[in-house]
Amino acid sequence: MQNIESLSDLFSAVGCKATFYDVGRYITKITPQQVIQFDKKQQVYPYGFRKQAWLACVLTEQQTQSHDGQVVWFLRLPLDESGSLNLGTRDHFIKTIVDKIMHKGAEQGVQEALEDNPYAFQPDQDRLASFHAILARDLKQPASHYLAAVLDYLKSDDLNNAEAWNQLGIQGLADLAARNSDRSFDDLILKALEQAPNEVRFPLCHALEHHPQSEPVIKAICELMQSESVSTADAAHFVRAIARCEFVTDLFIPLFTMLGDISHCYDEQLELIASLVAKCPHWVAEQGQLLRIILEKLAHRDDGQLGFKHVVAELTQQPETRTECWHILRSDHASPALQNAVANLFTPASQTLQ
């Protein structure tokens, strides 16, 4: 048997060509050069999210090279402190697959090899729909039949007709977002954002987050964020729609208004903070005042430090936010609440024998 020292070696050994996508923060195709670099630990994993690599491995049998018989493996592999793949864990995963496929006869196929594997995971429904939409587009395959129903609905006169929108599939909204690279669907997307009920708007926002948006869509989101009818909880969905875009100044007023003063942090504000930290770290890194407000508000929560510790761990793990986050945490201008929260980060939790 050939030496198997990487994921690429593994897939080659089982007779498959592998294409990789990251499905963590956003869905992003990983280039062959990036695969070589992170797989051999020559570079950090390029899209780390919550200290893990969230991989979709699209496997095609080398003998057929047909897209009809593809298998997709969703893997979640831990990263080390430098942001690189944890090679010990990666090698353990490889061993579990080698044991299952290569030592148990030909009846054990690639499709079944990942069953009950501790490193496998299943993306949520929204993310899975977006992945399938992006994969079909990249393979130059037609969109799902759900797209036609979405287009018919968005071209209708009454988007609030519950009988109409209730029949739509999330896959159709994901296809709409993925097939808009030429901006031919921009008018329909704008109509959906402005007129459709939240049951349609929010899943559409989650599909849009994986793609850069046009100026008209960004402008529409900014205007929605300033509308009195849009709550802070609603805004958590809308910022996701333009998460892959640069921060625009029109977001200043609505974001700072919704976040409010630093001495209180309500539950619905947590939803907005979670969206900003998870989906828009480049905004948070660029806008230091926004990051300071987020950290201060979490430190002022009266339900313990779970949210604060989780967000700080995420921000200090990401290269784009690490330096600015530590600058604020160590600042002499931090409030007493924030200083206390920072001190507790380095205080071991007491343990009681039961």
Secondary structure, 3 states (H helix, E strand, C coil): CCCCCCHHHHHHHCCEEEEEEEECCCEEECCHHHHHHHHCCCCCCCCCECCEEEEEEEEEECCCCCHHHCEEEEEEEEECCCCCECHHHHHHHHHHHHHHHCCCCCCCCCCCCCCCCCCECCCCHHHHHHHHHHHHHHCCCCCCCHHHHHHHHHCCCCCCCHHHHCCCCHHHHHHHHHCCCCCCCHHHHHHHHHHCCHHHHHHHHHHHCCCCCCHHHHHHHHHHHCCCCCCHHHHHHHHHHCCCCCCCHHHHHHHHHHHCCCCCCCHHHHHHHHHHHHHCHHHHHHCHHHHHHHHHHHHCCCCCCHHHHHHHHHHHHCHHHHHHHHHHHCCCCCCHHHHHHHHHHCCCCCCCCC
